[in-house]
Amino acid sequence: MPYTVTPTALPGVLILEPKVFGDARGFFFESFNQRDFAQATGLDVQFVQDNHSRSVKGVLRGLHYQIQHPQGKLVRVTQGEVFDVAVDLRRSSPHFGKWVGVVLSADNHRQLWVPPGFAHGFVVTSDSAEFLYKTTDYWYPEHERSLLWNDPALNVQWPLQAPPQLAAKDSAGKQLSGAEVFD
């Protein structure tokens, strides 16, 4: 099996660790294979968009979600390190409002599957990081929402040494109590 799959504290959010082949020349791994992903996770998803961002240390992106056209995301880091967070926004879930955080880095090659119905964000913990993610639906700016990254109701334990660098939309995110969420 090309992936080791580890469930997280939030059912549906999965850590995938690919089999990496390395020697003195470097390394090789298959970062995605539809058939193997489905076999390892039991999920039959189709990705329609790939995104790539680069950020410097202390940049916090998130917590983002689309209230219509919700996206599943398969995320990974190709340079540097981030602390990656998923928050369950499905009101019918017994885990509603709970979060899980995972370190993703170029060194550990981990990937995180964030299902539809979750908010997602990350903070860069290395000097810089390049972050890649596949999505199961397209980006619709009119449906994008931001959950406030430091909402006391969530109490996400971000590994910050200083206040994060935020986009305006993330500074203006909604608290969980006033956010649009999923059924």
C-alpha positions, -999 to +999 in steps of 0.1 A: +000+000+000+015+033-010-001+052+019-003+047+056-036+062+068-041+074+103-074+087+116-074+118+137-096+128+167-122+141+142-138+113+122-133+118+085-101+139+088-072+116+079-034+118+079-019+101+049+018+092+049+031+081+015+057+054+010+089+074+003+119+058-015+151+075-007+189+071-012+220+092-015+205+109-046+174+121-029+139+107-027+108+098-047+072+092-038+039+092-056+020+121-041-013+111-055-029+082-072-067+081-075-070+043-072-046+040-043-062+069-025-096+053-028-083+019-017-064+034+013-092+057+025-124+042+013-132+075-004-142+080-040-135+117-046-128+136-077-104+165-075-111+194-098-086+221-088-050+223-075-038+253-056-003+263-045+006+291-020+039+304-006+040+321+027+066+334+052+069+325+088+040+337+110+014+339+081-019+324+092-043+315+064-078+306+074-100+293+088-117+291+054-147+271+040-174+275+013-209+275+026-222+263-008-201+241-030-182+228+001-147+216-008-129+185+004-092+192+005-061+170+002-032+193+015+005+189+018+037+210+021+065+208-004+089+233+013+090+243+049+066+234+077+031+244+088+007+237+116-025+227+097-060+229+113-094+215+105-126+225+123-158+205+121-187+229+111-214+202+106-240+212+132-254+176+132-219+162+141-211+152+177-178+169+170-193+203+159-169+231+168-140+207+176-106+211+158-076+190+151-041+202+143-013+184+124+023+194+115+028+190+078+063+195+064+085+189+034+105+165+056+076+144+069+057+142+035+024+140+054-008+149+037-041+158+054-076+150+040-101+176+051-136+166+042-164+189+030-181+205+060-149+216+077-131+249+080-094+247+072-064+269+079-027+268+086+001+289+101+037+288+088+062+277+115+093+276+093+110+306+076+087+300+047+065+273+033+050+262+000+015+246+005-003+226-021-039+214-020-063+196-042-100+204-040-131+185-048-150+216-059-141+249-075-135+281-056-166+303-056-156+336-039-193+345-032-196+314-011-163+316+008-165+322+045-138+328+072-141+315+107-122+337+132-088+320+137-087+330+174-123+324+184-123+316+221-151+291+215-127+270+193-096+276+214-073+264+186-038+261+201-018+278+173+020+275+178+026+312+176+056+332+190+041+365+179+008+378+165+002+362+131+002+380+097-034+379+084-053+388+053-081+413+059-108+386+054-092+364+081-090+393+105-127+399+099-137+362+103-168+353+121-170+336+155-185+302+155-216+315+173-224+338+144-210+318+114-229+301+087-224+264+092-235+231+076-265+210+087 
